Amino acid sequence: MNNKEFIAEMSDRMGYSVGDTQRLVNTLIDAMSDAFQEDNAIAIPNFGVFETKKKMERIMVNPSTGQRMLVPPKLVLTFKPNAAWKEKLKGGRA
């Protein structure tokens, strides 16, 4: 499902215009981005938790040349689904 299809589906389900729904989704994404920038986790009940984690600095070896390189630390976004969603996905009933 791409963005256009997602917005159309949300618009149909909520009874809002496509433009209003697009603004709602953009506002939600902006709010989530702000929370991630402040290193806050976002828990959505009955769905899961989005959070940022810091990957530590590490040494990487290029397998073709054998050259060692230092990879700087970075933040990565992770998602941990709710236990009920995990079971649905395992059983193929999503």
The first five atom37 places (N, CA, C, CB, O) and aatype in JSON, in Angstrom:
{
  "aatype": [12, 2, 2, 11, 6, 13, 9, 0, 6, 12, 15, 3, 1, 12, 7, 18, 15, 19, 7, 3, 16, 5, 1, 10, 19, 2, 16, 10, 9, 3, 0, 12, 15, 3, 0, 13, 5, 6, 3, 2, 0, 9, 0, 9, 14, 2, 13, 7, 19, 13, 6, 16, 11, 11, 11, 12, 6, 1, 9, 12, 19, 2, 14, 15, 16, 7, 5, 1, 12, 10, 19, 14, 14, 11, 10, 19, 10, 16, 13, 11, 14, 2, 0, 0, 17, 11, 6, 11, 10, 11, 7, 7, 1, 0],
  "atom_mask": [
    [1, 1, 1, 1, 1],
    [1, 1, 1, 1, 1],
    [1, 1, 1, 1, 1],
    [1, 1, 1, 1, 1],
    [1, 1, 1, 1, 1],
    [1, 1, 1, 1, 1],
    [1, 1, 1, 1, 1],
    [1, 1, 1, 1, 1],
    [1, 1, 1, 1, 1],
    [1, 1, 1, 1, 1],
    [1, 1, 1, 1, 1],
    [1, 1, 1, 1, 1],
    [1, 1, 1, 1, 1],
    [1, 1, 1, 1, 1],
    [1, 1, 1, 0, 1],
    [1, 1, 1, 1, 1],
    [1, 1, 1, 1, 1],
    [1, 1, 1, 1, 1],
    [1, 1, 1, 0, 1],
    [1, 1, 1, 1, 1],
    [1, 1, 1, 1, 1],
    [1, 1, 1, 1, 1],
    [1, 1, 1, 1, 1],
    [1, 1, 1, 1, 1],
    [1, 1, 1, 1, 1],
    [1, 1, 1, 1, 1],
    [1, 1, 1, 1, 1],
    [1, 1, 1, 1, 1],
    [1, 1, 1, 1, 1],
    [1, 1, 1, 1, 1],
    [1, 1, 1, 1, 1],
    [1, 1, 1, 1, 1],
    [1, 1, 1, 1, 1],
    [1, 1, 1, 1, 1],
    [1, 1, 1, 1, 1],
    [1, 1, 1, 1, 1],
    [1, 1, 1, 1, 1],
    [1, 1, 1, 1, 1],
    [1, 1, 1, 1, 1],
    [1, 1, 1, 1, 1],
    [1, 1, 1, 1, 1],
    [1, 1, 1, 1, 1],
    [1, 1, 1, 1, 1],
    [1, 1, 1, 1, 1],
    [1, 1, 1, 1, 1],
    [1, 1, 1, 1, 1],
    [1, 1, 1, 1, 1],
    [1, 1, 1, 0, 1],
    [1, 1, 1, 1, 1],
    [1, 1, 1, 1, 1],
    [1, 1, 1, 1, 1],
    [1, 1, 1, 1, 1],
    [1, 1, 1, 1, 1],
    [1, 1, 1, 1, 1],
    [1, 1, 1, 1, 1],
    [1, 1, 1, 1, 1],
    [1, 1, 1, 1, 1],
    [1, 1, 1, 1, 1],
    [1, 1, 1, 1, 1],
    [1, 1, 1, 1, 1],
    [1, 1, 1, 1, 1],
    [1, 1, 1, 1, 1],
    [1, 1, 1, 1, 1],
    [1, 1, 1, 1, 1],
    [1, 1, 1, 1, 1],
    [1, 1, 1, 0, 1],
    [1, 1, 1, 1, 1],
    [1, 1, 1, 1, 1],
    [1, 1, 1, 1, 1],
    [1, 1, 1, 1, 1],
    [1, 1, 1, 1, 1],
    [1, 1, 1, 1, 1],
    [1, 1, 1, 1, 1],
    [1, 1, 1, 1, 1],
    [1, 1, 1, 1, 1],
    [1, 1, 1, 1, 1],
    [1, 1, 1, 1, 1],
    [1, 1, 1, 1, 1],
    [1, 1, 1, 1, 1],
    [1, 1, 1, 1, 1],
    [1, 1, 1, 1, 1],
    [1, 1, 1, 1, 1],
    [1, 1, 1, 1, 1],
    [1, 1, 1, 1, 1],
    [1, 1, 1, 1, 1],
    [1, 1, 1, 1, 1],
    [1, 1, 1, 1, 1],
    [1, 1, 1, 1, 1],
    [1, 1, 1, 1, 1],
    [1, 1, 1, 1, 1],
    [1, 1, 1, 0, 1],
    [1, 1, 1, 0, 1],
    [1, 1, 1, 1, 1],
    [1, 1, 1, 1, 1]
  ],
  "atom_positions": [
    [[0.85, -1.17, 0.0], [0.0, 0.0, 0.0], [0.9, 1.24, 0.0], [-0.97, 0.0, 1.23], [1.74, 1.39, 0.88]],
    [[0.72, 2.09, -0.97], [1.52, 3.32, -1.01], [0.79, 4.45, -0.27], [1.8, 3.73, -2.48], [-0.31, 4.26, 0.25]],
    [[1.43, 5.62, -0.23], [0.88, 6.74, 0.53], [-0.5, 7.15, 0.03], [1.84, 7.93, 0.47], [-1.41, 7.39, 0.83]],
    [[-0.67, 7.24, -1.29], [-1.95, 7.67, -1.86], [-3.07, 6.69, -1.49], [-1.84, 7.78, -3.4], [-4.16, 7.12, -1.12]],
    [[-2.79, 5.4, -1.58], [-3.79, 4.38, -1.21], [-4.1, 4.43, 0.28], [-3.29, 2.99, -1.6], [-5.26, 4.29, 0.68]],
    [[-3.06, 4.64, 1.09], [-3.25, 4.73, 2.54], [-4.15, 5.91, 2.91], [-1.9, 4.86, 3.25], [-5.07, 5.77, 3.71]],
    [[-3.88, 7.07, 2.32], [-4.67, 8.27, 2.6], [-6.11, 8.06, 2.14], [-4.05, 9.51, 1.89], [-7.04, 8.45, 2.85]],
    [[-6.31, 7.46, 0.98], [-7.66, 7.21, 0.48], [-8.42, 6.27, 1.42], [-7.61, 6.61, -0.94], [-9.6, 6.49, 1.69]],
    [[-7.76, 5.23, 1.9], [-8.4, 4.27, 2.82], [-8.76, 4.94, 4.14], [-7.48, 3.06, 3.08], [-9.86, 4.76, 4.66]],
    [[-7.83, 5.72, 4.67], [-8.1, 6.45, 5.93], [-9.26, 7.43, 5.73], [-6.84, 7.2, 6.41], [-10.12, 7.55, 6.6]],
    [[-9.27, 8.12, 4.61], [-10.33, 9.09, 4.31], [-11.69, 8.41, 4.28], [-10.05, 9.79, 2.98], [-12.66, 8.92, 4.84]],
    [[-11.76, 7.25, 3.62], [-13.01, 6.5, 3.55], [-13.47, 6.04, 4.93], [-12.87, 5.3, 2.63], [-14.65, 6.15, 5.27]],
    [[-12.55, 5.53, 5.72], [-12.9, 4.99, 7.04], [-13.32, 6.09, 8.01], [-11.74, 4.22, 7.61], [-14.21, 5.88, 8.84]],
    [[-12.68, 7.26, 7.92], [-12.95, 8.32, 8.88], [-14.03, 9.28, 8.42], [-11.71, 9.08, 9.16], [-14.59, 10.01, 9.24]],
    [[-14.34, 9.29, 7.14], [-15.36, 10.19, 6.63], [-14.88, 11.62, 6.43], [0.0, 0.0, 0.0], [-15.7, 12.53, 6.32]],
    [[-13.57, 11.82, 6.37], [-13.0, 13.14, 6.11], [-12.62, 13.23, 4.64], [-11.77, 13.41, 7.01], [-12.55, 12.23, 3.93]],
    [[-12.37, 14.46, 4.19], [-11.9, 14.63, 2.82], [-10.46, 14.13, 2.73], [-12.0, 16.13, 2.37], [-9.78, 13.99, 3.74]],
    [[-10.02, 13.86, 1.51], [-8.65, 13.38, 1.3], [-7.65, 14.43, 1.76], [-8.42, 13.03, -0.19], [-6.62, 14.09, 2.35]],
    [[-7.92, 15.7, 1.51], [-7.03, 16.78, 1.94], [-6.9, 16.86, 3.44], [0.0, 0.0, 0.0], [-5.8, 17.02, 3.97]],
    [[-8.04, 16.77, 4.14], [-8.01, 16.8, 5.61], [-7.25, 15.6, 6.17], [-9.44, 16.83, 6.18], [-6.49, 15.72, 7.12]],
    [[-7.47, 14.44, 5.56], [-6.8, 13.24, 6.02], [-5.3, 13.35, 5.78], [-7.36, 11.99, 5.3], [-4.51, 12.93, 6.63]],
    [[-4.89, 13.91, 4.64], [-3.46, 14.1, 4.36], [-2.82, 15.02, 5.39], [-3.25, 14.67, 2.94], [-1.72, 14.75, 5.86]],
    [[-3.51, 16.1, 5.74], [-3.0, 17.02, 6.76], [-2.89, 16.32, 8.11], [-3.9, 18.26, 6.87], [-1.93, 16.54, 8.85]],
    [[-3.88, 15.49, 8.44], [-3.86, 14.75, 9.7], [-2.66, 13.81, 9.76], [-5.16, 13.95, 9.88], [-1.95, 13.77, 10.77]],
    [[-2.43, 13.07, 8.7], [-1.3, 12.13, 8.66], [0.03, 12.9, 8.73], [-1.36, 11.26, 7.37], [0.94, 12.49, 9.44]],
    [[0.14, 14.01, 7.99], [1.37, 14.8, 8.03], [1.62, 15.36, 9.42], [1.29, 15.94, 7.02], [2.77, 15.38, 9.88]],
    [[0.58, 15.81, 10.1], [0.72, 16.32, 11.46], [1.18, 15.22, 12.41], [-0.6, 16.92, 11.96], [2.03, 15.45, 13.26]],
    [[0.62, 14.03, 12.27], [1.01, 12.89, 13.08], [2.49, 12.54, 12.87], [0.14, 11.67, 12.77], [3.22, 12.31, 13.83]],
    [[2.92, 12.51, 11.63], [4.31, 12.19, 11.32], [5.25, 13.27, 11.85], [4.5, 12.02, 9.8], [6.32, 12.96, 12.38]],
    [[4.86, 14.53, 11.72], [5.67, 15.62, 12.26], [5.81, 15.52, 13.78], [5.06, 16.98, 11.88], [6.9, 15.72, 14.32]],
    [[4.71, 15.21, 14.46], [4.75, 15.07, 15.92], [5.64, 13.89, 16.33], [3.31, 14.88, 16.48], [6.39, 13.97, 17.3]],
    [[5.54, 12.79, 15.58], [6.39, 11.64, 15.87], [7.86, 11.99, 15.63], [5.97, 10.42, 15.0], [8.72, 11.6, 16.43]],
    [[8.15, 12.7, 14.57], [9.53, 13.1, 14.27], [10.1, 13.97, 15.38], [9.61, 13.85, 12.93], [11.25, 13.8, 15.79]],
    [[9.29, 14.91, 15.87], [9.73, 15.76, 16.98], [10.04, 14.94, 18.22], [8.67, 16.82, 17.3], [11.03, 15.18, 18.9]],
    [[9.19, 13.96, 18.51], [9.42, 13.1, 19.68], [10.7, 12.29, 19.52], [8.22, 12.17, 19.9], [11.44, 12.12, 20.49]],
    [[10.96, 11.78, 18.32], [12.18, 11.01, 18.09], [13.42, 11.88, 18.22], [12.14, 10.35, 16.72], [14.45, 11.43, 18.72]],
    [[13.33, 13.14, 17.76], [14.46, 14.06, 17.87], [14.79, 14.33, 19.34], [14.15, 15.38, 17.13], [15.95, 14.58, 19.67]],
    [[13.78, 14.28, 20.2], [13.98, 14.51, 21.64], [14.27, 13.21, 22.38], [12.75, 15.19, 22.25], [14.3, 13.18, 23.61]],
    [[14.48, 12.12, 21.62], [14.81, 10.8, 22.16], [13.69, 10.23, 23.03], [16.09, 10.88, 22.97], [13.95, 9.55, 24.02]],
    [[12.44, 10.51, 22.65], [11.29, 9.96, 23.35], [10.73, 8.77, 22.58], [10.2, 11.04, 23.54], [10.74, 8.76, 21.35]],
    [[10.25, 7.77, 23.31], [9.59, 6.62, 22.68], [8.12, 6.95, 22.49], [9.76, 5.33, 23.55], [7.55, 7.76, 23.22]],
    [[7.51, 6.32, 21.49], [6.08, 6.51, 21.23], [5.41, 5.15, 21.33], [5.83, 7.17, 19.82], [5.69, 4.25, 20.54]],
    [[4.52, 5.01, 22.32], [3.79, 3.77, 22.51], [2.36, 3.96, 22.0], [3.8, 3.34, 24.01], [1.65, 4.86, 22.44]],
    [[1.96, 3.11, 21.08], [0.6, 3.15, 20.55], [-0.12, 1.91, 21.09], [0.59, 3.19, 18.97], [0.23, 0.79, 20.72]],
    [[-1.12, 2.1, 21.95], [-1.8, 0.95, 22.55], [-2.35, -0.01, 21.5], [-2.94, 1.43, 23.45], [-2.85, 0.41, 20.46]],
    [[-2.23, -1.28, 21.78], [-2.7, -2.36, 20.91], [-1.99, -2.39, 19.57], [-4.17, -2.24, 20.69], [-2.49, -3.02, 18.64]],
    [[-0.84, -1.73, 19.45], [-0.08, -1.76, 18.2], [1.39, -2.03, 18.46], [-0.24, -0.44, 17.44], [1.92, -3.05, 18.01]],
    [[2.07, -1.13, 19.19], [3.49, -1.34, 19.48], [4.17, -0.07, 19.95], [0.0, 0.0, 0.0], [3.53, 0.93, 20.24]],
    [[5.51, -0.16, 20.02], [6.31, 0.95, 20.52], [7.4, 1.3, 19.5], [6.95, 0.59, 21.9], [8.14, 0.43, 19.05]],
    [[7.48, 2.59, 19.15], [8.55, 3.11, 18.33], [9.53, 3.8, 19.27], [8.01, 4.1, 17.23], [9.12, 4.55, 20.15]],
    [[10.83, 3.54, 19.08], [11.82, 4.23, 19.89], [13.14, 4.34, 19.14], [12.02, 3.5, 21.23], [13.4, 3.6, 18.2]],
    [[13.96, 5.28, 19.58], [15.28, 5.43, 19.0], [16.29, 4.76, 19.92], [15.64, 6.93, 18.78], [16.19, 4.85, 21.14]],
    [[17.26, 4.1, 19.32], [18.33, 3.46, 20.07], [19.66, 3.91, 19.5], [18.2, 1.9, 20.03], [19.79, 4.15, 18.3]],
    [[20.63, 4.03, 20.37], [21.95, 4.47, 19.94], [22.81, 3.24, 19.65], [22.62, 5.38, 21.01], [22.99, 2.38, 20.51]],
    [[23.34, 3.17, 18.44], [24.3, 2.13, 18.09], [25.68, 2.67, 18.41], [24.19, 1.69, 16.58], [26.03, 3.78, 18.0]],
    [[26.45, 1.91, 19.11], [27.76, 2.36, 19.56], [28.75, 2.37, 18.4], [28.28, 1.46, 20.68], [28.53, 1.75, 17.36]],
    [[29.83, 3.09, 18.6], [30.92, 3.12, 17.64], [31.51, 1.71, 17.52], [32.02, 4.15, 18.07], [31.62, 0.99, 18.51]],
    [[31.88, 1.32, 16.29], [32.42, -0.03, 16.11], [33.43, -0.03, 14.97], [31.28, -1.04, 15.83], [33.52, 0.91, 14.18]],
    [[34.18, -1.11, 14.91], [35.16, -1.28, 13.85], [34.59, -2.26, 12.84], [36.53, -1.78, 14.41], [34.1, -3.33, 13.2]],
    [[34.66, -1.88, 11.57], [34.16, -2.71, 10.48], [35.34, -3.1, 9.61], [33.05, -1.97, 9.64], [36.26, -2.31, 9.43]],
    [[35.33, -4.31, 9.07], [36.38, -4.77, 8.17], [35.78, -4.98, 6.79], [37.05, -6.07, 8.69], [34.8, -5.71, 6.64]],
    [[36.37, -4.33, 5.79], [35.96, -4.53, 4.41], [36.43, -5.92, 3.99], [36.54, -3.41, 3.46], [37.63, -6.17, 3.98]],
    [[35.5, -6.84, 3.64], [35.91, -8.21, 3.35], [36.79, -8.36, 2.11], [34.7, -9.07, 3.2], [37.61, -9.28, 2.04]],
    [[36.65, -7.48, 1.13], [37.44, -7.63, -0.1], [38.86, -7.09, 0.05], [36.74, -6.92, -1.24], [39.79, -7.63, -0.55]],
    [[39.03, -6.03, 0.85], [40.36, -5.44, 0.99], [41.0, -5.74, 2.34], [40.29, -3.95, 0.8], [42.22, -5.62, 2.49]],
    [[40.21, -6.14, 3.32], [40.73, -6.37, 4.66], [40.98, -5.09, 5.43], [0.0, 0.0, 0.0], [41.49, -5.13, 6.54]],
    [[40.62, -3.96, 4.85], [40.83, -2.66, 5.5], [39.86, -2.49, 6.66], [40.66, -1.51, 4.49], [38.66, -2.76, 6.53]],
    [[40.38, -2.03, 7.78], [39.55, -1.78, 8.97], [39.11, -0.32, 8.96], [40.31, -2.13, 10.29], [39.91, 0.57, 8.69]],
    [[37.84, -0.09, 9.27], [37.31, 1.28, 9.32], [36.51, 1.46, 10.59], [36.43, 1.58, 8.07], [35.88, 0.52, 11.09]],
    [[36.54, 2.67, 11.1], [35.77, 3.01, 12.29], [34.41, 3.54, 11.86], [36.53, 4.06, 13.17], [34.33, 4.52, 11.11]],
    [[33.34, 2.91, 12.33], [31.97, 3.35, 12.03], [31.51, 4.19, 13.21], [31.0, 2.13, 11.77], [31.48, 3.7, 14.34]],
    [[31.14, 5.46, 12.97], [30.76, 6.34, 14.08], [29.43, 5.9, 14.71], [30.66, 7.79, 13.59], [28.64, 5.19, 14.08]],
    [[29.17, 6.34, 15.96], [27.88, 6.0, 16.58], [26.74, 6.69, 15.83], [27.87, 6.42, 18.07], [26.93, 7.73, 15.22]],
    [[25.56, 6.07, 15.9], [24.4, 6.67, 15.24], [23.13, 6.25, 15.94], [24.35, 6.28, 13.75], [23.11, 5.27, 16.69]],
    [[22.05, 6.99, 15.69], [20.74, 6.67, 16.22], [19.95, 5.9, 15.16], [19.98, 7.95, 16.66], [19.98, 6.26, 13.99]],
    [[19.25, 4.85, 15.58], [18.4, 4.09, 14.68], [16.99, 4.02, 15.26], [18.97, 2.67, 14.44], [16.82, 3.98, 16.48]],
    [[16.01, 4.0, 14.4], [14.62, 3.9, 14.82], [14.22, 2.44, 14.85], [13.68, 4.71, 13.88], [14.45, 1.71, 13.89]],
    [[13.63, 2.0, 15.96], [13.2, 0.62, 16.09], [11.7, 0.57, 16.38], [13.99, -0.11, 17.2], [11.11, 1.54, 16.88]],
    [[11.09, -0.57, 16.07], [9.68, -0.79, 16.35], [9.53, -2.15, 16.99], [8.81, -0.68, 15.05], [10.05, -3.15, 16.49]],
    [[8.82, -2.19, 18.11], [8.54, -3.45, 18.78], [7.02, -3.62, 18.78], [9.13, -3.49, 20.24], [6.32, -2.88, 19.48]],
    [[6.51, -4.59, 18.0], [5.06, -4.75, 17.93], [4.49, -5.32, 19.23], [4.68, -5.65, 16.77], [5.2, -5.97, 20.01]],
    [[3.21, -5.06, 19.45], [2.47, -5.6, 20.56], [2.48, -7.13, 20.45], [1.0, -5.04, 20.59], [2.53, -7.66, 19.34]],
    [[2.43, -7.82, 21.58], [2.48, -9.29, 21.59], [1.34, -9.9, 20.77], [2.42, -9.8, 23.03], [1.53, -10.91, 20.11]],
    [[0.15, -9.29, 20.81], [-0.98, -9.81, 20.05], [-0.71, -9.71, 18.55], [-2.28, -9.04, 20.41], [-1.08, -10.61, 17.79]],
    [[-0.07, -8.62, 18.11], [0.27, -8.47, 16.69], [1.32, -9.49, 16.27], [0.79, -7.06, 16.4], [1.26, -10.03, 15.17]],
    [[2.27, -9.77, 17.16], [3.29, -10.77, 16.85], [2.64, -12.12, 16.6], [4.32, -10.88, 18.0], [2.99, -12.82, 15.65]],
    [[1.68, -12.48, 17.43], [1.0, -13.77, 17.28], [0.18, -13.81, 15.99], [0.09, -14.05, 18.49], [0.16, -14.83, 15.3]],
    [[-0.5, -12.7, 15.66], [-1.27, -12.65, 14.43], [-0.38, -12.84, 13.21], [-2.03, -11.34, 14.33], [-0.74, -13.56, 12.28]],
    [[0.79, -12.18, 13.22], [1.7, -12.27, 12.09], [2.33, -13.65, 11.99], [2.78, -11.21, 12.21], [2.55, -14.15, 10.88]],
    [[2.62, -14.28, 13.12], [3.18, -15.63, 13.1], [2.2, -16.62, 12.51], [3.57, -16.07, 14.51], [2.58, -17.53, 11.78]],
    [[0.93, -16.41, 12.84], [-0.11, -17.33, 12.35], [-0.61, -16.97, 10.96], [0.0, 0.0, 0.0], [-1.41, -17.71, 10.39]],
    [[-0.17, -15.85, 10.41], [-0.62, -15.44, 9.09], [-2.01, -14.87, 9.06], [0.0, 0.0, 0.0], [-2.68, -14.92, 8.02]],
    [[-2.48, -14.32, 10.19], [-3.85, -13.8, 10.27], [-3.85, -12.29, 10.46], [-4.62, -14.47, 11.42], [-4.68, -11.78, 11.22]],
    [[-2.98, -11.57, 9.83], [-2.85, -10.13, 10.03], [-4.0, -9.35, 9.46], [-1.6, -9.63, 9.42], [-4.03, -8.13, 9.56]]
  ]
}
